[in-house]
């Protein structure tokens, strides 16, 4: 199992990549503090692109502004209210990325809490923080936020928090601009800085664990247990996770996991049907179609066990009949728990039935009963393994309306 995180970073701008300001014509965007009005041309091309696969997740992107990254010709004003205070000689801002748990849409937030050298009694000084992409020799700002300087305090807070699905451009950001001006796109800033973004990505670290070997009854669909784990850090979730299999002489039905959070795992089954005396089952776990983990299982055939005897079977609270190779008239009486937070859950004793289900030749019965009826919808599951012609071990589970759940195990024997 892999336990590392893949990290990719863009190459930051150095002093040689300082930018010159190109004033854009004044537009209606002048009055919109969220629209960045300028592009920042670089003296030399910046090698700052990065490639992400389908399974790669954006984690963060950091811009570091220093005097060395000041735009040539800046500052045009040395007034204290037009100068950013840089403790330690720099200012940094980090965009933190996330993904909507329902839609998988990209989300982000950032916050730069800083101050100017002095307040502005006139209230005509604006600060702006923008993000965009390097196009040719320019940093083209696509998204920005601004704040006007107070007349009595020098504090400045530039922040944004996006959780809407229209953020495709944010995934491509690789440069940032910090400036102070008078709020007009047609004027030259008082001071301006440009920085490439150090972009950090992480890939879900998926693994699939299985038994090393298993024995199956030939041509009978049989469950093989699998455990899928995501060893990536918390917050690096995997989406559309599925376990598929292949191999000569074996047919496989996949295990669809769906979403799997970082530092989490889940258990389930793939179904296999062996058509020759032995085979090697090769399993892969993938996210969004990208294979991230592998495992193999050596399979051999085994003789079919003796079938369970026909007759009435029973256990504490459980009754059913075996006839014609099927379990018929299954009935169980067990406790049911309904409701829960914020209310106090209730517990009652109820009886449940289950549909007639065929017993496979490997004596491992796995049945599902569902009803889709709006508020009356439910799902029930029955598993019975006949370990001998007269003994069986099983479990029953029910999930129904009002958050009602019933789960119980039993050991049944032939009674007559």
C-alpha positions in Angstrom: 0.0 0.0 0.0 1.4 3.4 -1.0 1.6 5.9 1.8 3.0 9.0 0.0 1.4 12.1 -1.5 2.2 13.2 -4.9 3.2 16.9 -4.9 3.6 19.2 -7.9 4.6 22.8 -7.7 4.8 25.6 -10.2 8.1 27.4 -10.6 7.9 30.7 -8.8 8.8 34.0 -10.5 12.2 35.4 -9.7 13.4 39.0 -10.0 14.0 38.6 -13.7 10.3 37.9 -14.2 9.2 41.3 -12.8 6.3 42.8 -14.8 5.4 46.0 -16.5 1.8 47.4 -16.3 -0.2 47.8 -19.4 -3.2 50.1 -18.8 -6.5 48.7 -20.2 -9.2 51.0 -21.6 -11.8 52.0 -19.0 -14.9 49.9 -19.1 -18.0 49.1 -17.0 -15.7 46.9 -15.0 -14.1 50.0 -13.5 -17.0 50.2 -11.0 -16.9 46.4 -10.2 -14.3 45.9 -7.5 -14.1 42.1 -8.3 -12.9 42.6 -11.9 -9.2 43.0 -12.4 -8.5 45.7 -14.9 -4.9 45.0 -16.0 -2.6 42.4 -17.3 1.0 42.2 -16.2 3.6 41.6 -18.9 6.7 39.5 -18.0 10.1 40.3 -19.4 10.8 36.6 -19.9 8.5 33.6 -20.3 7.7 31.8 -17.1 7.8 28.0 -16.9 4.9 27.7 -14.6 2.4 25.3 -16.1 1.5 22.1 -14.3 -0.4 19.0 -15.5 -3.0 17.2 -13.5 -4.6 13.8 -14.2 -8.2 12.9 -13.7 -7.5 11.7 -10.2 -5.3 14.6 -9.2 -6.7 17.1 -6.6 -5.8 20.7 -6.2 -4.8 21.3 -2.6 -3.4 24.9 -2.5 -1.7 27.7 -4.5 0.5 30.3 -2.8 1.8 33.6 -4.0 4.7 35.4 -2.3 5.1 39.1 -2.9 8.5 40.6 -2.2 10.2 43.9 -3.2 12.1 41.8 -5.8 8.8 41.1 -7.5 7.7 44.7 -7.7 6.7 45.9 -11.2 9.4 48.0 -12.9 8.7 51.7 -12.4 7.0 51.1 -9.1 6.2 52.7 -6.8 4.8 55.8 -8.4 4.0 57.1 -4.9 5.9 56.7 -1.7 3.1 58.0 0.5 2.7 55.7 3.5 -1.0 54.9 2.6 0.2 53.7 -0.8 2.8 51.2 0.6 2.1 47.6 1.8 3.7 46.7 5.1 5.8 43.6 4.6 6.8 42.0 7.9 10.0 40.0 7.3 10.2 41.4 3.8 7.3 39.6 2.1 3.6 39.1 2.0 2.1 35.7 1.2 -1.5 34.5 0.4 -2.7 31.0 -0.1 -5.7 29.8 -2.1 -7.1 26.7 -0.4 -9.0 24.4 -2.7 -11.8 21.9 -1.9 -14.4 19.9 -3.7 -18.2 19.9 -3.2 -19.2 16.5 -1.7 -22.3 16.4 -3.8 -21.2 17.6 -7.2 -17.4 17.4 -7.0 -17.3 21.0 -8.2 -14.1 22.9 -7.3 -14.4 25.4 -4.4 -11.8 27.7 -2.9 -11.1 30.4 -0.4 -8.2 32.8 0.4 -7.6 35.6 2.8 -4.8 38.2 3.0 -4.9 40.1 6.2 -2.3 42.9 6.0 -2.0 46.7 6.4 -0.7 49.8 4.7 1.9 52.2 6.0 -0.9 54.6 7.1 -4.7 55.1 6.7 -6.0 57.4 4.0 -8.0 60.3 5.3 -9.4 60.9 1.8 -10.8 57.4 1.4 -9.6 57.2 -2.2 -7.1 54.4 -2.0 -8.0 50.9 -3.2 -6.1 47.7 -2.7 -6.6 44.8 -5.1 -5.6 41.1 -5.1 -6.0 39.2 -8.3 -5.5 35.7 -9.7 -5.1 34.5 -13.2 -3.1 32.6 -15.8 0.2 33.2 -17.5 -0.5 33.9 -21.2 2.6 34.4 -23.2 4.7 36.9 -21.2 1.8 38.3 -19.2 -0.2 37.4 -16.1 -3.8 37.9 -17.2 -5.9 38.4 -14.1 -9.3 36.6 -14.3 -10.6 37.0 -10.7 -9.9 39.7 -8.1 -11.2 41.1 -4.9 -10.6 44.6 -3.6 -10.8 46.7 -0.4 -10.8 50.5 0.1 -8.4 51.8 2.7 -10.1 53.2 5.9 -9.6 56.8 6.8 -8.7 56.1 10.4 -6.9 52.6 10.4 -4.4 51.1 8.0 -5.8 47.5 8.1 -6.6 45.8 4.9 -8.4 42.4 4.4 -8.6 40.9 1.0 -10.6 37.6 0.9 -13.0 35.5 -1.1 -14.8 32.2 -0.5 -16.3 30.4 -3.5 -18.4 27.3 -3.4 -20.4 27.7 -6.6 -20.0 25.4 -9.6 -18.8 28.1 -12.1 -15.1 27.9 -11.1 -13.5 26.1 -14.0 -11.0 28.9 -14.5 -9.8 28.7 -10.9 -8.2 25.3 -11.6 -5.8 26.9 -14.1 -4.6 29.8 -11.9 -0.8 30.1 -11.8 -0.1 33.7 -11.2 -1.2 36.5 -8.9 -1.1 40.3 -8.7 -1.2 42.6 -5.6 -1.6 46.4 -6.2 -2.7 49.6 -4.7 -4.4 52.4 -6.9 -7.1 55.0 -6.9 -9.8 52.6 -8.1 -9.6 53.5 -11.8 -8.5 51.1 -14.5 -7.2 53.9 -16.6 -4.6 55.1 -14.1 -1.2 53.8 -13.2 -1.1 52.0 -9.8 0.7 53.6 -6.9 2.5 50.3 -6.4 2.2 46.7 -7.9 3.6 43.3 -7.4 3.3 40.1 -9.5 4.1 36.5 -8.4 3.7 33.0 -9.9 1.7 30.6 -7.8 3.3 27.6 -6.2 0.5 25.1 -6.9 0.3 22.0 -4.7 -1.7 19.0 -5.9 -2.3 15.6 -4.3 -3.5 12.3 -5.7 -5.7 9.9 -3.8 -3.6 6.9 -2.8 -5.9 4.0 -3.4 -5.2 0.3 -2.7 -7.2 -2.8 -2.9 -6.6 -5.8 -0.5 -7.9 -9.3 -1.2 -7.3 -12.8 -0.1 -4.2 -14.3 -1.8 -6.2 -17.3 -2.9 -9.7 -18.7 -2.9 -11.5 -21.8 -4.0 -14.8 -21.5 -5.9 -17.4 -23.9 -7.2 -17.1 -24.0 -10.9 -19.5 -21.8 -12.9 -21.1 -20.4 -9.7 -21.0 -16.6 -9.0 -19.2 -16.2 -5.7 -18.3 -13.2 -3.6 -14.7 -12.4 -3.0 -14.1 -9.9 -0.2 -12.1 -6.7 -0.9 -11.0 -3.8 1.2 -10.4 -0.5 -0.6 -8.3 2.2 1.2 -7.4 5.8 0.5 -4.1 6.5 2.2 -4.0 10.2 1.0 -4.2 12.9 3.7 -7.6 14.0 5.0 -9.3 16.2 2.5 -7.9 14.4 -0.5 -11.1 12.5 -1.3 -11.4 10.0 -4.2 -14.5 10.1 -6.4 -16.1 7.5 -8.7 -14.0 4.7 -7.2 -14.6 1.3 -8.6 -12.9 -2.1 -8.4 -12.9 -4.1 -11.6 -11.3 -7.5 -12.5 -10.2 -9.6 -15.4 -8.4 -12.9 -16.1 -8.5 -15.8 -18.4 -11.1 -18.4 -17.3 -12.9 -16.0 -14.9 -15.7 -13.6 -15.2 -16.0 -10.7 -12.8 -18.7 -8.2 -11.6 -17.3 -4.9 -10.3 -17.6 -3.4 -6.8 -18.7 0.2 -7.1 -17.4 2.2 -4.1 -18.3 5.7 -5.1 -16.6 8.3 -2.9 -13.9 7.5 -0.4 -12.4 10.1 1.9 -8.7 10.5 2.6 -7.4 8.3 5.5 -10.5 6.0 5.2 -11.3 2.6 3.9 -14.3 0.5 3.0 -15.1 -3.2 2.6 -17.2 -4.9 -0.1 -17.2 -7.7 -2.6 -16.5 -8.4 -6.2 -18.3 -11.4 -7.8 -16.3 -14.0 -9.7 -17.4 -17.0 -11.8 -14.7 -19.5 -12.5 -15.0 -21.4 -15.9 -11.8 -23.4 -15.8 -10.0 -25.5 -13.1 -7.8 -22.5 -12.1 -7.2 -18.9 -12.9 -5.6 -15.7 -11.8 -8.0 -12.9 -11.0 -6.4 -9.5 -11.5 -8.2 -6.6 -9.7 -7.6 -2.9 -10.1 -9.1 0.0 -8.2 -9.5 3.2 -10.1 -10.8 6.8 -9.6 -12.5 8.5 -12.6 -11.1 5.8 -14.8 -7.4 6.2 -13.7 -6.0 3.0 -12.2 -4.4 3.7 -8.8 -4.0 0.2 -7.1 -3.8 -3.5 -8.1 -4.2 -6.9 -6.5 -4.3 -10.5 -7.6 -6.2 -13.6 -6.3 -5.2 -17.2 -7.2 -8.4 -19.1 -7.9 -9.0 -22.9 -8.0 -12.2 -25.0 -8.3 -13.6 -27.0 -5.4 -16.3 -29.6 -5.4 -19.8 -28.5 -4.8 -20.8 -29.2 -1.2 -23.8 -31.4 -0.3 -27.0 -29.3 -0.6 -29.0 -28.6 2.5 -31.8 -31.0 3.4 -35.3 -30.2 2.5 -37.5 -29.4 5.5 -38.2 -26.8 8.2 -35.3 -24.9 9.6 -35.3 -22.7 12.7 -33.3 -20.6 15.1 -34.2 -18.2 17.9 -36.8 -15.9 16.3 -36.1 -17.3 12.8 -38.1 -19.8 10.7 -37.9 -20.9 7.0 -38.3 -23.9 4.8 -35.9 -25.4 2.3 -37.7 -27.0 -0.7 -36.8 -27.4 -4.3 -33.4 -25.8 -3.8 -34.9 -22.6 -2.5 -35.4 -20.8 0.9 -39.1 -20.2 1.2 -41.2 -18.5 3.8 -38.3 -16.8 5.7 -39.5 -15.0 8.8 -37.5 -13.3 11.5 -38.5 -11.5 14.7 -36.0 -9.0 16.0 -35.5 -5.5 17.4 -35.8 -2.5 15.3 -34.3 0.9 16.0 -36.0 4.0 14.5 -35.2 7.7 14.5 -32.3 9.3 16.2 -30.7 12.7 16.6 -32.0 15.2 17.4 -34.8 13.0 18.7 -34.4 10.1 21.1 -34.4 6.8 19.1 -37.1 4.2 19.7 -36.7 0.5 19.8 -39.5 -2.0 19.1 -39.7 -5.7 18.3 -41.0 -6.5 14.8 -41.3 -9.4 12.4 -40.0 -9.4 8.8 -40.4 -11.7 5.9 -38.2 -12.2 2.8 -38.9 -13.3 -0.7 -38.3 -16.8 -1.9 -34.6 -17.1 -2.9 -32.7 -19.8 -4.7 -29.7 -21.6 -3.1 -26.6 -21.6 -5.3 -24.6 -24.8 -5.7 -22.0 -23.4 -3.4 -24.6 -23.2 -0.6 -23.9 -19.4 -0.2 -27.2 -17.6 -0.5 -27.1 -13.8 -1.0 -30.5 -12.1 -1.4 -31.8 -8.6 -1.8 -35.4 -7.3 -1.5 -36.2 -3.7 -2.3 -39.4 -1.6 -2.6 -39.4 1.9 -4.1 -42.6 3.5 -2.8 -41.7 7.0 -1.8 -41.9 7.4 2.0 -42.6 3.6 2.3 -39.4 2.6 0.5 -37.2 0.0 2.1 -34.3 -2.4 1.5 -33.7 -5.8 3.0 -30.8 -8.2 2.7 -30.5 -11.9 3.6 -27.3 -14.0 3.7 -27.3 -17.7 4.6 -24.4 -20.1 4.3 -25.3 -23.7 4.7 -22.2 -25.1 6.4 -23.6 -28.6 6.4 -26.8 -30.3 5.2 -28.4 -29.6 8.6 -26.7 -26.4 9.8 -26.7 -22.8 8.5 -25.3 -19.4 9.6 -26.9 -16.3 8.4 -27.7 -12.6 8.8 -30.6 -10.3 8.1 -30.7 -6.5 7.7 -33.5 -4.1 7.0 -33.4 -0.3 6.3 -36.7 1.4 6.0 -38.8 4.6 6.5 -38.3 6.9 9.6 -34.6 5.8 9.7 -35.6 2.4 10.9 -32.9 -0.3 11.0 -32.9 -3.9 12.0 -29.8 -6.1 11.9 -29.5 -9.6 13.3 -27.5 -12.8 12.9 -28.6 -16.4 13.5 -27.5 -20.0 13.4 -30.3 -22.2 12.1 -30.7 -26.0 12.1 -32.9 -28.5 10.4 -35.8 -29.1 12.8 -37.8 -31.7 10.8 
